[in-house]
Amino acid sequence: MARTPDSELIALAAELGGKLAARGWMVATAESCTGGWVSMLLTSLPGSSAWFERGYVTYSNASKVELLGVPSALLDTVGAVAEDTAQAMAQGALRHSHAQAALAITGIAGPGGGTREKPVGLVCYGWALTDGTTLTSTCRLDGDREEIRSRAVAAALRGMIELIG
């Protein structure tokens, strides 16, 4: 499976930016396996300062706890790659920002790090709005590290677009 083309990622980022701007909303991101790729895409667009509030790259468990308030007990119980963790990351990004919408990505991009229960390519997403609406999803992406990461970015953007309508 090929990496999601940059033009598609930019189009998704622009679509999300347009939806946020139309509502007067801002977005915050909490990224682990994508290392800030969503934030980079969003801020590459002219005018993004009107709707991009901040981004967190929380690669380690300690950063998830310290920056986003993800409960360490949750990480001890379900691990970093779990829908509950992604939801806690998105909710933490909202709590620690001035945004009305947040997205979170956590996963195993590989090539190592996978287990039988949590294989390489497993990615969990969380989306949250300040009105209390949350959504989570998990998918298994195929490909090498860059393919998994780019496809995870695309899925996170699509989920946020869908959630805010």
N, C-alpha and C positions, 0 to 999 in steps of 0.2 A: 504494500500500500504506500503510495507516495505521500510525501509531506503536503499538508494543506498549502496551496499556493498563497504567496504573500498578498496577491491582489484580492483573494477571497477574504483573508484575514482583515485587510484594510477596509474592505467593503462592510464586513460585519462590525468592525469598530466604528465606522462612520454611521451605520444604521443605529447602533446603540447610542452614539453621541447625539444623533438627531432626536431620538425618542426621549432621552434625558433632557435635552435642551427644551423640547416642546412642553415638558412638564415643570421646568424650572428646578429639576432635581440634580443632585450630584451623586457620583458613584465612588465607592472605595473598593479596593481589591485586597485580597489576602491570598498570596500564592506561595506554594511550596515547590512542587516538582517543575513548575514552569518558570521559576526564578525571576519573576517580574515581566515576563513577556507580554501579558495582557496590559499591564501598566504602560510598557513601552509603546505598544500599538496605539493605545488610547491617546497618549500624550504626543504621539507623532502627528496628530491631526491639528491643523490650525483651529484655534478657538476652543480647544479642549479645556482650557482653564475655567471656562464657564460651567463645565459639568463633570470634570474629574477632580475629586477632592483629595485623595491620597491613596497610596499603595503600600502594602506591607509584603515584604519577602520574608516569610517565616519558614525557613528551610529546616531548622532544628526544632525538636520538641520544646526546648527551653524558650525559644523565641515565640512559639505559639502560646505558651503560658504567659510569658512576660509582656509581650506586645498586644496580644489579643484577648488574654484572660481565659484561654482554653483551660479547663480544669485538668490538673496533672493526673487526677484519679481517672479521668476519662481516657487520657492517653495511655495510662497504665492498663486500663481494662480493654479498650478496643483498638488501641494503636493509632498512629498518625494517619494511616490510610483507611478511613472509615467514613461513612456518611455522617455519623454523629459528630465526628471531628470536623468535617467540612462545614456542617451546620454551625458548630460552635465558632469556627473561624470566621464565617460570614457575619454571624451575630456580633462577634467581638470587633470586627472591622466597623460595624455600624456604631457600636457603643463608644469606640475610641476615635470617632470622626464626626464630621458635620454632614455626612452623606445621608441620603434617603434610601439608597440602594447599595447592596454589597454583594460581591461574588467571591467564592473561595474555591481553590483547587488544591488537592493533595493526592499524590499518587506515586507510583513506582515507574520511572521512565527507563530504567535499565542502563546498561545491559545487565548489571548485577542487582542484588538487593531483593529479588523476588523470592517467594516461598511457595509451597504447594497451595496454601490457603490464600495467599496474596501474591499472585504472579506478576512478573514484569508486564506492564501495560494496564494494570488495574488503576483506575483514576476515579476519585470521588469528588463530587461538586456540591457546593452549598450556595444558595442564593437567599437573600433576606431583604425585606423592606421594613422601614420604620413603623409601618402599620401592624407589624407582627407577622406578616406573611413570610413563610419560609418554604423552600423547596430543596430537595436533595436528589441526587442521582449518582449512580455508579455505572461505569462502563469498562469494558476490556478493549483496549486499543492495540492493534498489531503494528509492527514496524520496528525500526531502530529508535534510538533515543530521541533524535530530532523529529522523526515522524510522530512518535507518541506525544511529544510535547506540543507540536504545532496543532495536532488534531485535538488535544486537550484544550488548548486556547480557543479554538473554533467552537468547541462544544460549550465552553463556559460562556462565551459571548452569545451564542444562540440561546442558551438557557436564560440569560439575563434579559435579552430582547423579548423572549416569550413571556417571561414573568411580568415585565412592566407593560407589555402590550404595545 
